């Protein structure tokens, strides 16, 4: 058997090829659980291979909380097929009917006492089983659905080499890139520099430095950056206003024409700023160009898309490029991972066959990673005399939420537009429903008889933007769930009851019901408040309700978050809890502090939530056997709204523009 | 040549005296557990212990640590075992991407050597110089409190 995705190794382990990549979300652990379950081998025997274009299936991007749904399905199907083929072969070897074989940790046992292991019979077995052979008897899962410790954490916590940043290859050179901290159209001049052993690489406005030692590359790049002159590209000050004036296309995402609008009209405008992925480890890649073949090690979320784009920009054939995934720090979406890979490949052209390791500096990451785009939103509703919503309108303005490489004929990698022969740059696009980009979760899950949801897509991108965890769902759910709270107040209704009044979906209702106890047990006191937010991610993914308790003093403090979620069958319940909790804490940081301003280069310019500011978080995962749904992005939008609603409960003021900074709160208080 | 004492071993390195300790650890001594995060001592990913205190190695020139005792994440444990803080981080599954974990382990180990019975608030304040983007904070705090309990005689 030479199965492309499942191999039995001599050391009695099982090698699994996956197209989804580990981003710190724990996917390798969950996939190993699925493989172990389907193959009937011990969890500890499974090894998920780091994806490579050389041997992995192309499963697109590791994004959109789809790794369990898509990647898990692929691994499961491959393992089911392999198990069946092995059993068919073992039946012949053992002289026993296939239906009487049992498997225990990779050993196939017949009733007559004979047995053979997967490792012994894999070589001779065919890849495909005879039809209907060896269907696994259904029974309770042994490994899936139970918390498994993350397979990758021991090395990381021991401080062993774990990331592409830690890679070393013989003869490796260190590299740094020379870019300014603001968008630019062209490099005007580069200072004279007294090179010792450093190698300067320049192609048009693309500049980098190679050196034998890392600190020399850093020092040389810093000196060049300090005196280089670039022609800056302007970025509008009032970006939300600019978006409204520069619409490329308005599209209706959903429309239900009900009876002519009647009732009390309520309107509100909301906004979210640019938000950085702000990975703790700046992006890094290793590249080697030797004998016309390029090999790249990268923490990209899509190694095939990256390979395609490298081939376009470097004008090489696809078969001459191998892109290997190597882990990086958590990325939370499309950060500098892909860009630094092209940078490294361009610098490798000057390295005479030697490998080149390039890590962006902190300022490169803050200045050049694509941020999650700013959005402006306008909501309008009508309430009837009984306090029911009879009409709902949602209008949004945004750049596209995806500018990932390989999705457009034109390159999206940043260096492509800086080369002497510059490429026409691909604008950020916005995927269609149901995942959507800017419009993700713009359609409310609530049942409204009269509805219009419209998206105003702005193609021009004065400021680079692409996918950030949850995409448009963060802004849309913040707006919808803030507005629901405003309407509940106008109707004089309890916020949970008011939502339930407009919601038929039974799983959604169960999530909200689960928040009733912590909601009603809150003891209100001065400057303290509580609020809730809810959404079903993409309207087809995980359900998540969030309750926030805040204290509004000089700054707004989130003291406690309670999450209730339905993710279908949780493959690794502790992994799901970790993702939901982490998502809620990150969203708290976005909501309280984060606003990406042009020129930010350090953690001082872009503060994030610190240990002493992090709220207590409780996560309740509702029991379910429904198909598994990704959990990593479900909490982002509901958390933002829950905090804004809790702020309103605490102080009686409504802040509709994110982040909820002390200045904005004071302004709202008048 | 600069003489260093890293994880109980004498090492001599030929890097320039102004070289940040981080690059010497990672590239000359192969101790890559100290990670590069910001280069300006703002994130804690590269923390090492110098004479009992957690300091950012990215912002510590080689000359300033010559002859001083340096402990990196690789040297926190004793006798081939992980440090109690590292064990507790694993027991609590207190990480997602893990890039900040070694710096946090170093900071927590230095902190617990001074405060054997910390409150949760003290742990949080002690880790305020360490940034975590994945949101593993509360698990980390639980791990540090657990390690403190296990380390007490």
Contacts between the chains, C-beta under 8 A, distances in Angstrom:
chain1	res1	chain2	res2	distance
A	23	B	97	7.0
A	24	B	95	7.8
A	24	B	96	4.4
A	24	B	97	2.7
A	24	B	98	6.6
A	24	B	99	7.6
A	24	B	134	6.0
A	25	B	96	6.7
A	26	B	96	7.2
A	149	B	90	7.2
A	149	B	93	6.3
A	150	B	93	6.1
A	150	B	95	7.6
A	152	B	98	7.1
A	153	B	89	7.9
A	153	B	90	6.0
A	153	B	93	6.9
A	153	B	95	5.6
A	153	B	98	6.0
A	153	B	101	7.9
A	154	B	90	6.3
A	156	B	95	6.6
A	156	B	97	8.0
A	156	B	98	3.2
A	156	B	99	7.7
A	156	B	101	5.6
A	156	B	102	7.5
A	157	B	82	7.5
A	157	B	86	5.1
A	157	B	89	5.1
A	157	B	90	5.8
A	157	B	95	6.6
A	157	B	98	6.5
A	157	B	101	5.0
A	157	B	102	7.0
A	157	B	105	6.5
A	158	B	33	7.3
A	158	B	73	7.5
A	158	B	74	7.4
A	158	B	82	6.2
A	158	B	86	6.5
A	159	B	31	7.5
A	159	B	32	7.4
A	159	B	33	2.1
A	159	B	34	7.4
A	159	B	72	6.9
A	159	B	73	3.5
A	159	B	74	4.8
A	159	B	102	4.3
A	159	B	105	7.6
A	160	B	32	7.8
A	160	B	33	6.9
A	161	B	32	5.1
A	162	B	98	6.7
A	163	B	35	7.3
A	163	B	99	6.7
A	165	B	32	7.8
A	165	B	35	6.5
A	165	B	36	6.5
A	166	B	26	7.7
A	166	B	32	4.1
A	166	B	35	8.0
A	168	B	30	7.8
A	174	B	27	7.7
A	213	B	15	7.2
A	213	B	19	7.9
A	213	B	23	7.3
A	213	B	27	7.0
A	214	B	23	4.8
A	214	B	26	7.7
A	214	B	27	5.7
A	215	B	15	7.2
A	215	B	16	7.6
A	215	B	19	4.9
A	215	B	20	6.4
A	215	B	23	4.7
A	218	B	39	7.6
A	278	B	133	5.9
A	279	B	99	7.7
A	279	B	133	6.3
A	280	B	35	7.9
A	280	B	37	5.3
A	280	B	43	6.1
A	280	B	45	5.8
A	280	B	97	7.6
A	280	B	99	4.8
A	280	B	100	5.0
A	280	B	131	6.0
A	280	B	132	7.1
A	280	B	133	5.0
A	281	B	35	6.1
A	281	B	36	7.2
A	281	B	37	6.3
A	281	B	45	7.1
A	281	B	97	7.9
A	281	B	99	4.4
A	282	B	36	7.2
A	282	B	37	7.4
A	327	B	97	7.8
A	328	B	97	7.8
A	328	B	99	7.7
A	329	B	35	7.9
A	329	B	97	5.1
A	329	B	99	3.5
A	329	B	100	7.9
A	329	B	133	7.6
A	330	B	96	5.8
A	330	B	97	3.4
A	330	B	99	6.9
A	330	B	133	5.8
A	330	B	134	4.8
A	332	B	133	7.2
A	359	B	36	6.3
A	361	B	39	6.1
A	362	B	37	7.1
A	362	B	38	4.2
A	362	B	39	5.9
A	362	B	40	7.1
A	362	B	42	7.9
A	574	B	93	5.9
A	578	B	93	6.4
A	578	B	96	6.3
A	578	B	136	7.3
A	578	B	139	7.3
A	579	B	96	7.7
A	581	B	135	6.2
A	581	B	138	6.9
A	581	B	139	7.8
A	582	B	96	5.5
A	582	B	134	4.8
A	582	B	135	3.3
A	582	B	136	6.2
A	583	B	135	6.8
A	584	B	135	7.0
A	585	B	135	3.2
A	585	B	137	6.2
A	585	B	138	7.6
A	586	B	133	6.8
A	586	B	134	7.2
A	586	B	135	4.8
A	589	B	135	8.0
A	602	B	38	6.8
A	602	B	40	6.4
A	602	B	42	6.3
A	603	B	38	6.2
A	603	B	42	4.2
A	603	B	43	6.0
A	603	B	131	6.6
A	604	B	42	6.7
A	608	B	131	6.3
A	608	B	133	6.7
A	609	B	137	8.0
A	610	B	128	4.9
A	610	B	131	7.1
A	611	B	123	7.8
A	611	B	124	4.4
A	611	B	125	7.5
A	611	B	127	4.3
A	611	B	128	5.3
A	611	B	130	7.0
A	611	B	132	7.7
A	611	B	137	5.3
A	611	B	140	7.6
A	611	B	141	7.0
A	612	B	121	7.5
A	612	B	124	4.3
A	612	B	125	5.4
A	612	B	128	5.3
A	614	B	124	7.5
A	614	B	135	7.7
A	614	B	137	4.2
A	614	B	138	6.4
A	616	B	138	6.8
A	617	B	138	5.8
